[in-house]
Amino acid sequence: MYKYNRIAIKIGSNVLTTQSGTLDIARMKQLVDQIAYFHNKGVEVILISSGAVASGRSEITPRKKLDSVEVRQLFSAIGQVKLINNYYELFREKGIVCGQVLTTKESFGTRRHYLNQKQCMEVMLENGVIPIVNENDTISVTELMFTDNDELSGLIATMMDVDALVILSNIDGIFDGDPSLATTKLIREVNPNQNLGQYIQPTKSSFGRGGMLTKCKIARQVAKEGIPVYIANGKTDSILVGIFSDTTKTYTKFLPCEKETSSVKKWIAHSQDFAKGSIVINQGAKNALYGNEAHSLLPVGVVRIIGEFQRHDIVTIIDEDNQSIGVGKVEFDHEKARLLAGKSNQKPLIHYNYLCLY
């Protein structure tokens, strides 16, 4: 019935909360009903849900003044229980089992942790369980945090090789001007090379950490991996059914690129934030990497090693103009890499199968 066999759905905090900041159970039920509909049709659904902090905020008043990290930890610890319990009861009413997957940015930093998460959700899907993914806000602080759950949804979508990603917010999509004006139109489709800079405002949402700027950035990255991305209004009744049955046109769709990469390269491409060090290369090595044929990064083209890293860590590749040109999984630790730098007739420092250029 549907062209997609596996979909990821991200639900933002503004969708799940009322204007007063409390959890909107009626909206949750409406969305769960739609997800259950797809599940019963044989579609595998992965749910990335915000709302833990907003849920906790309505349950407790701190006894003393807390800083932003402490507030987030307190509210999320309480709110995650409330959030997942509501999902559990709503899905159980539909005869569906759901499971909780809490993750952190660090969990995407190594290939082993990356594969452990993927395997966990694969087993859940194989057994008819709907994974509900959220950031573990109780231990994720400052630089360890995702930008927001939009970023997390993009990582999950590519990791799990979904057929489509839906990002639900409290706005219909991307407009070509001020959404409050009658002359403004919704942008229905976004081509891979289309510039949206003039339409996007860098404002944050009321209850979440994200905004349309982040959503567009993530949507472009995911679409580049061959996955279509829909940005739509989660407060619109039956929006999910409308999108996938083509009975509504109220969304912005990021059209996918044709070229798809391997699962390893997907991990590497989205791991730039986890780079442990940097490798500076000369112009000759840069020309070879960007040539018509696939080339590995050889030690002979390395000018300098920056920082410390272990074998199989992700490192950033930098040219002599100090511009980052890509990331890769390194085959030697930093000490051996320094010894081999500039030498010819050596094994690749980064094999082309584990190299991702921007």
C-alpha positions as CSV (number, residue, x, y, z in Angstrom):
1,M,0.0,0.0,0.0
2,Y,2.9,2.4,0.8
3,K,6.1,3.0,-1.1
4,Y,8.1,3.1,2.1
5,N,8.8,0.0,4.2
6,R,10.7,1.7,7.0
7,I,10.2,5.2,8.1
8,A,11.6,7.4,10.9
9,I,9.3,10.0,12.5
10,K,10.7,12.8,14.7
11,I,8.2,14.6,17.0
12,G,9.3,17.9,18.4
13,S,8.6,19.3,21.8
14,N,6.3,22.0,20.5
15,V,4.1,19.3,19.0
16,L,3.7,17.4,22.3
17,T,3.2,20.3,24.6
18,T,0.4,22.7,25.3
19,Q,0.9,26.5,25.5
20,S,1.3,26.2,29.2
21,G,4.2,23.7,28.7
22,T,2.3,20.6,29.9
23,L,2.3,17.3,28.0
24,D,-0.5,17.2,25.4
25,I,-1.9,13.7,25.8
26,A,-4.6,14.2,23.2
27,R,-2.0,15.0,20.6
28,M,0.1,12.1,21.6
29,K,-2.8,9.8,21.2
30,Q,-3.6,11.2,17.7
31,L,-0.1,10.6,16.6
32,V,0.1,7.1,18.1
33,D,-3.1,6.2,16.3
34,Q,-1.5,7.1,13.0
35,I,1.8,5.3,13.8
36,A,-0.3,2.2,14.8
37,Y,-2.1,2.4,11.4
38,F,1.2,2.2,9.5
39,H,2.5,-0.5,11.9
40,N,-0.5,-2.7,11.2
41,K,0.1,-2.3,7.5
42,G,3.5,-3.8,7.8
43,V,5.5,-0.5,7.8
44,E,8.4,-0.5,10.3
45,V,8.4,2.8,12.3
46,I,11.2,4.3,14.4
47,L,10.0,7.1,16.6
48,I,12.4,9.9,17.7
49,S,10.5,11.8,20.4
50,S,11.3,15.0,22.2
51,G,9.2,16.1,25.2
52,A,11.0,14.7,28.3
53,V,12.1,18.0,29.6
54,A,8.7,19.6,28.9
55,S,7.0,16.6,30.7
56,G,9.2,17.0,33.7
57,R,8.7,20.7,33.9
58,S,5.0,20.3,34.7
59,E,5.7,17.8,37.5
60,I,8.0,19.5,39.9
61,T,9.2,22.9,41.1
62,P,12.9,23.0,42.0
63,R,13.6,23.8,45.7
64,K,16.4,26.1,44.9
65,K,17.7,28.0,41.9
66,L,19.4,25.7,39.4
67,D,21.7,26.3,36.4
68,S,20.6,25.3,32.9
69,V,22.3,22.0,33.0
70,E,20.9,21.0,36.4
71,V,17.4,22.1,35.3
72,R,17.6,19.9,32.2
73,Q,18.9,16.9,34.1
74,L,16.2,17.2,36.8
75,F,13.2,17.7,34.4
76,S,14.4,15.1,31.9
77,A,15.0,12.4,34.6
78,I,11.4,12.9,35.8
79,G,9.8,13.7,32.4
80,Q,11.3,10.7,30.5
81,V,9.5,8.3,32.8
82,K,6.2,10.2,32.2
83,L,6.7,10.4,28.5
84,I,7.6,6.8,27.8
85,N,4.8,5.6,30.2
86,N,2.2,7.5,28.2
87,Y,3.6,6.1,24.9
88,Y,3.6,2.6,26.4
89,E,0.0,2.8,27.5
90,L,-1.2,4.4,24.2
91,F,0.5,1.8,22.1
92,R,-0.6,-1.1,24.3
93,E,-4.2,0.0,23.7
94,K,-3.5,-0.7,20.0
95,G,-1.9,-4.1,20.8
96,I,1.6,-2.8,20.0
97,V,4.7,-3.1,22.1
98,C,7.1,-0.1,22.2
99,G,10.6,0.1,23.6
100,Q,12.8,2.9,24.9
101,V,16.2,3.7,23.4
102,L,18.1,6.4,25.2
103,T,21.3,7.6,23.5
104,T,24.0,10.3,23.7
105,K,26.2,12.0,21.1
106,E,29.2,10.0,22.3
107,S,27.3,6.8,21.3
108,F,27.8,7.7,17.7
109,G,31.5,8.4,18.2
110,T,32.9,4.9,17.7
111,R,32.0,2.2,15.1
112,R,31.3,-0.3,17.9
113,H,28.8,1.8,19.7
114,Y,27.2,2.8,16.4
115,L,26.7,-0.8,15.4
116,N,25.4,-1.7,18.9
117,Q,22.7,0.9,18.6
118,K,21.8,-0.2,15.1
119,Q,21.6,-3.9,16.2
120,C,19.4,-3.1,19.2
121,M,16.8,-1.3,17.0
122,E,17.0,-4.0,14.2
123,V,16.1,-6.7,16.8
124,M,13.3,-4.6,18.1
125,L,11.9,-4.0,14.6
126,E,12.3,-7.7,13.7
127,N,10.1,-8.5,16.7
128,G,7.4,-6.0,15.9
129,V,8.5,-3.5,18.6
130,I,8.5,0.2,17.9
131,P,11.7,1.9,19.1
132,I,11.2,5.2,20.8
133,V,14.5,7.1,20.7
134,N,15.4,10.1,22.7
135,E,18.6,11.8,23.9
136,N,19.6,10.8,27.4
137,D,19.5,14.4,28.8
138,T,20.3,13.3,32.3
139,I,24.0,12.7,31.3
140,S,24.3,14.7,28.1
141,V,25.5,18.2,28.9
142,T,27.0,21.1,26.9
143,E,29.4,19.8,24.3
144,L,28.1,16.3,24.7
145,M,24.6,17.2,23.6
146,F,23.1,16.9,20.2
147,T,22.2,20.2,18.7
148,D,18.6,19.0,19.2
149,N,16.6,15.9,18.3
150,D,16.5,17.0,14.7
151,E,20.2,16.1,14.6
152,L,19.5,12.9,16.3
153,S,16.7,12.0,13.9
154,G,19.1,12.5,11.0
155,L,21.7,10.2,12.5
156,I,19.1,7.5,13.3
157,A,17.5,7.8,9.8
158,T,20.9,7.2,8.0
159,M,22.0,4.6,10.5
160,M,18.8,2.5,10.1
161,D,18.6,2.9,6.3
162,V,15.1,4.2,6.5
163,D,13.1,4.9,3.3
164,A,11.9,8.3,4.6
165,L,12.3,10.7,7.5
166,V,9.4,12.9,8.7
167,I,10.3,15.8,11.0
168,L,7.1,17.1,12.8
169,S,7.1,20.6,14.2
170,N,4.4,23.2,14.9
171,I,4.7,24.8,11.4
172,D,3.6,23.5,8.0
173,G,7.0,23.5,6.5
174,I,9.3,26.1,4.8
175,F,7.7,29.3,3.5
176,D,9.0,31.8,0.9
177,G,8.4,34.6,3.4
178,D,6.7,35.5,6.6
179,P,4.2,32.6,7.3
180,S,1.7,35.1,8.9
181,L,1.3,37.0,5.5
182,A,-1.4,35.9,3.1
183,T,0.9,36.3,0.1
184,T,3.5,33.9,1.5
185,K,3.5,30.4,0.0
186,L,4.6,27.0,1.3
187,I,7.7,25.6,-0.5
188,R,6.5,22.1,-1.5
189,E,9.7,20.6,-2.7
190,V,13.4,21.4,-2.2
191,N,16.0,20.3,-4.8
192,P,19.4,19.1,-3.6
193,N,21.2,22.3,-4.8
194,Q,18.4,24.8,-4.0
195,N,19.4,27.7,-1.8
196,L,17.0,28.4,1.0
197,G,19.1,30.9,2.9
198,Q,16.8,33.9,2.2
199,Y,13.8,32.0,3.6
200,I,15.2,30.6,6.9
201,Q,15.3,32.5,10.1
202,P,17.7,31.3,12.9
203,T,15.1,31.4,15.6
204,K,14.6,28.6,18.2
205,S,11.4,26.9,19.1
206,S,9.5,27.7,22.3
207,F,10.1,24.4,24.2
208,G,12.8,22.6,22.2
209,R,16.4,23.5,21.3
210,G,15.9,23.5,17.6
211,G,14.7,25.7,14.8
212,M,14.0,25.7,11.1
213,L,17.7,26.4,10.3
214,T,18.7,23.2,12.0
215,K,15.9,21.2,10.4
216,C,16.9,22.3,6.9
217,K,20.6,21.5,7.6
218,I,19.7,18.0,8.8
219,A,17.2,17.5,6.0
220,R,19.8,18.3,3.4
221,Q,22.3,15.9,4.9
222,V,19.8,13.1,5.1
223,A,18.5,13.7,1.5
224,K,22.1,13.6,0.3
225,E,22.2,10.0,1.5
226,G,19.2,9.2,-0.8
227,I,16.5,9.5,1.9
228,P,13.5,11.9,1.3
229,V,12.8,14.2,4.2
230,Y,9.4,15.7,5.0
231,I,9.0,18.7,7.3
232,A,5.4,19.1,8.4
233,N,3.0,20.3,11.2
234,G,2.5,17.6,13.8
235,K,-0.5,19.5,15.2
236,T,-2.4,19.0,12.0
237,D,-4.8,16.1,12.4
238,S,-3.9,13.0,10.4
239,I,-0.8,14.6,9.0
240,L,1.2,11.4,8.8
241,V,-1.5,9.5,7.0
242,G,-2.0,12.5,4.7
243,I,1.7,12.6,3.8
244,F,2.1,8.9,3.0
245,S,-1.3,8.5,1.2
246,D,-0.8,11.6,-0.8
247,T,-4.0,13.1,0.5
248,T,-2.3,16.3,1.7
249,K,0.2,18.6,0.2
250,T,0.8,20.6,3.3
251,Y,4.5,19.9,3.9
252,T,8.0,20.6,2.5
253,K,9.7,17.7,1.0
254,F,13.5,17.5,0.5
255,L,14.1,15.5,-2.6
256,P,16.8,12.8,-2.2
257,C,20.0,12.5,-4.2
258,E,20.3,9.4,-6.3
259,K,23.7,8.4,-5.0
260,E,23.6,6.4,-1.8
261,T,26.6,5.5,0.3
262,S,27.5,2.4,2.3
263,S,26.6,2.1,6.0
264,V,30.2,2.6,6.9
265,K,30.5,5.8,5.0
266,K,27.2,7.0,6.4
267,W,28.7,6.7,9.8
268,I,31.9,8.4,8.8
269,A,30.1,11.2,7.0
270,H,28.1,12.0,10.1
271,S,31.0,11.7,12.5
272,Q,32.8,15.0,12.0
273,D,31.8,16.1,15.5
274,F,33.6,13.1,16.9
275,A,37.0,13.6,15.3
276,K,39.9,13.0,17.7
277,G,42.6,14.8,15.7
278,S,43.5,16.2,12.3
279,I,45.8,15.3,9.4
280,V,47.2,18.2,7.3
281,I,47.9,17.2,3.7
282,N,49.7,18.8,0.8
283,Q,48.2,20.0,-2.5
284,G,49.3,16.8,-4.3
285,A,47.5,14.6,-1.9
286,K,44.4,16.8,-2.1
287,N,44.4,16.6,-5.9
288,A,44.7,12.8,-5.8
289,L,41.8,12.5,-3.4
290,Y,39.6,14.7,-5.6
291,G,40.6,12.9,-8.8
292,N,38.3,10.9,-11.0
293,E,39.4,7.6,-9.5
294,A,39.2,6.6,-5.8
295,H,42.4,7.2,-3.9
296,S,43.4,6.4,-0.4
297,L,45.3,9.0,1.7
298,L,48.9,7.9,1.7
299,P,51.5,9.0,4.3
300,V,53.6,10.6,1.6
301,G,51.1,13.4,1.2
302,V,50.9,14.2,4.9
303,V,52.4,17.5,6.1
304,R,51.5,17.4,9.8
305,I,49.6,15.4,12.4
306,I,47.6,17.4,14.9
307,G,46.3,16.0,18.2
308,E,46.2,12.5,19.6
309,F,44.1,9.6,18.2
310,Q,44.0,5.8,18.2
311,R,43.8,3.4,15.3
312,H,40.2,3.4,13.8
313,D,39.4,6.8,15.3
314,I,37.7,9.4,13.2
315,V,40.0,12.3,12.1
316,T,39.6,15.5,10.2
317,I,41.5,16.0,6.9
318,I,42.8,19.6,6.4
319,D,44.5,21.2,3.5
320,E,47.4,23.6,3.6
321,D,45.0,26.5,3.6
322,N,43.6,25.2,6.9
323,Q,40.3,24.2,5.3
324,S,38.6,21.1,6.4
325,I,38.0,18.9,3.3
326,G,36.7,15.7,4.9
327,V,36.9,13.0,7.6
328,G,38.1,9.4,7.6
329,K,38.8,6.4,9.8
330,V,42.6,6.3,10.4
331,E,44.6,3.1,10.2
332,F,47.4,4.1,12.6
333,D,47.6,5.9,15.9
334,H,49.0,9.5,16.1
335,E,52.5,8.3,17.1
336,K,52.9,6.0,14.2
337,A,51.2,8.5,11.8
338,R,53.8,11.1,12.8
339,L,56.6,8.7,12.1
340,L,55.2,7.8,8.7
341,A,54.3,11.4,7.6
342,G,55.9,12.3,4.3
343,K,57.3,8.9,3.6
344,S,56.6,7.0,0.4
345,N,55.9,3.3,-0.2
346,Q,53.8,3.0,2.9
347,K,50.3,1.5,3.6
348,P,47.4,4.0,3.4
349,L,46.8,6.1,6.4
350,I,43.1,6.3,5.5
351,H,41.7,3.8,3.0
352,Y,39.3,5.2,0.4
353,N,36.6,2.9,1.7
354,Y,36.7,4.8,5.0
355,L,37.2,8.3,3.6
356,C,34.4,10.9,3.2
357,L,35.2,14.2,1.4
358,Y,33.0,17.3,1.6
